[in-house]
Amino acid sequence: MTDPVEDRVRAALGARAAGITLDDLRPSSPPTLRPARRVLTLAIRALVIATALVLVAIVLIPDRDPAVEPAGPGPSQDCTSFVTTGIGPTLGMPQCPYTEGP
Amino acid sequence: MILAIRPSWLQLLLRSVTSGAHASRGGSSREAPPAINELYHVRRLGLVRLAVLMVDDLPTAEDIVQDVFAALYRRHGADLRGVTDPHAYLTTAVMNACRSALRRRRTARAYLPPKPLPALAAEDEALRTEADPEVLAALTRLTVRQRQVVVLRYYAELSEEEIADALRVSRGTVKSTASRALTILRDALSEARP
C-alpha cells in the first residue's frame, strides 16, 4: 500500500525534472575542453588588441611630408687637421670615427 | 573564400588548440573521447535535473554540475583512474555542492533584507504548475538534509543504503530524516488543502 503523499512527491519531482531538457541547458563544455577554450579565447583577445593598436597607430601617427627633406647630419668639423701629429687624440679636440674604406 | 584557401598548418594549429589536453598527450583525433567527456555527456542532464530539484534554480544547478566535473577532472584526470564508481561519486559531489549552495544562500538571506522573488518565466511557471506547485512549495519547508533525502529517495529512487552512502550518513539517519520530512510534507499539504 503506497502513501498518497509519497506518490504526490514522486510525481511532482519527476514532472519538475522532466521539464528540463537538453535544449534548456547551456552549450556543453566538457571538462577537458575548458583549458583549450581559455587559450583560444586569450589568443583571440590578443589578436583583437594587437589589431586595435595597429589601427590606432595608423590613425594617430602623421604621415611624413615627402616634400620636406629630412634634416641631414649637423655641421661637422673637419678632423683631418687634428691627426696631423700622429700622436693621438688631444684633449678638447674632436675625434673622428674610424671608418673603413677607401 | 579566405577559409577555402586557409593553409593546412593553420588548420592543424586550430585543431591542436581546440582538441584540448587529451590530444596533446599523444593520442590521435580518431581515438575515443576521454572517459570523463563520455561521462559528462551521459550524466550531465540527469545531474542538472537532480541539482535543480535541490536548489530550484537552473543556472545555479548548471554551475554546480560544471564545477563538479571540473573538480573530478582536476583530481582524477581524463581517464578517471582511481575512481571506483564515477556515478556514485558524481551524485555525492553534486549533493554536497547543492548543500553548500543552499547554505550560502540561506546565510546571505539572513544578512540581507528580503527581496521580492523575481517573476518566473512563462515556461518555467507552466512547468511548475505541471509539477504540482503545492508539493514544490512544501519542499521549501524542509531542511537541506531532509530535502536531499527526499530527492534521492523519490526522484533518484535510491535505496536507504545508497542514500546513506551518497550523503555519508548512517542508514538510521536516512530513515529518521525521511520520516520527519514526510511528516512535514504531509502537514504542509494538508494545510494547503484543508
Chai-1 contact restraints between the chains, C-beta under 6 A:
chainA,res_idxA,chainB,res_idxB,connection_type,confidence,min_distance_angstrom,max_distance_angstrom,comment,restraint_id
A,V5,B,L185,contact,1.0,0.0,6.0,A-B,restraint_1
A,V5,B,R186,contact,1.0,0.0,6.0,A-B,restraint_2
A,R8,B,V135,contact,1.0,0.0,6.0,A-B,restraint_3
A,V9,B,V135,contact,1.0,0.0,6.0,A-B,restraint_4
A,V9,B,Y154,contact,1.0,0.0,6.0,A-B,restraint_5
A,R10,B,Y154,contact,1.0,0.0,6.0,A-B,restraint_6
A,A12,B,A131,contact,1.0,0.0,6.0,A-B,restraint_7
A,A12,B,D132,contact,1.0,0.0,6.0,A-B,restraint_8
A,A12,B,V135,contact,1.0,0.0,6.0,A-B,restraint_9
A,L13,B,L53,contact,1.0,0.0,6.0,A-B,restraint_10
A,L13,B,Y154,contact,1.0,0.0,6.0,A-B,restraint_11
A,L13,B,Y155,contact,1.0,0.0,6.0,A-B,restraint_12
A,A15,B,E130,contact,1.0,0.0,6.0,A-B,restraint_13
A,A15,B,A131,contact,1.0,0.0,6.0,A-B,restraint_14
A,R16,B,A131,contact,1.0,0.0,6.0,A-B,restraint_15
A,A17,B,R49,contact,1.0,0.0,6.0,A-B,restraint_16
A,G19,B,L127,contact,1.0,0.0,6.0,A-B,restraint_17
A,I20,B,R49,contact,1.0,0.0,6.0,A-B,restraint_18
A,I20,B,V52,contact,1.0,0.0,6.0,A-B,restraint_19
A,L22,B,L45,contact,1.0,0.0,6.0,A-B,restraint_20
A,R26,B,E62,contact,1.0,0.0,6.0,A-B,restraint_21
A,P30,B,N37,contact,1.0,0.0,6.0,A-B,restraint_22
A,P30,B,Y40,contact,1.0,0.0,6.0,A-B,restraint_23
A,P31,B,I36,contact,1.0,0.0,6.0,A-B,restraint_24
A,P31,B,F69,contact,1.0,0.0,6.0,A-B,restraint_25
A,P31,B,A70,contact,1.0,0.0,6.0,A-B,restraint_26
A,P31,B,Y73,contact,1.0,0.0,6.0,A-B,restraint_27
A,T32,B,G20,contact,1.0,0.0,6.0,A-B,restraint_28
A,T32,B,A21,contact,1.0,0.0,6.0,A-B,restraint_29
A,T32,B,H22,contact,1.0,0.0,6.0,A-B,restraint_30
A,T32,B,P34,contact,1.0,0.0,6.0,A-B,restraint_31
A,T32,B,N37,contact,1.0,0.0,6.0,A-B,restraint_32
A,T32,B,A78,contact,1.0,0.0,6.0,A-B,restraint_33
A,L33,B,G20,contact,1.0,0.0,6.0,A-B,restraint_34
A,A36,B,V17,contact,1.0,0.0,6.0,A-B,restraint_35
A,A36,B,T18,contact,1.0,0.0,6.0,A-B,restraint_36
A,A36,B,G20,contact,1.0,0.0,6.0,A-B,restraint_37
A,V39,B,V17,contact,1.0,0.0,6.0,A-B,restraint_38
A,L40,B,V17,contact,1.0,0.0,6.0,A-B,restraint_39
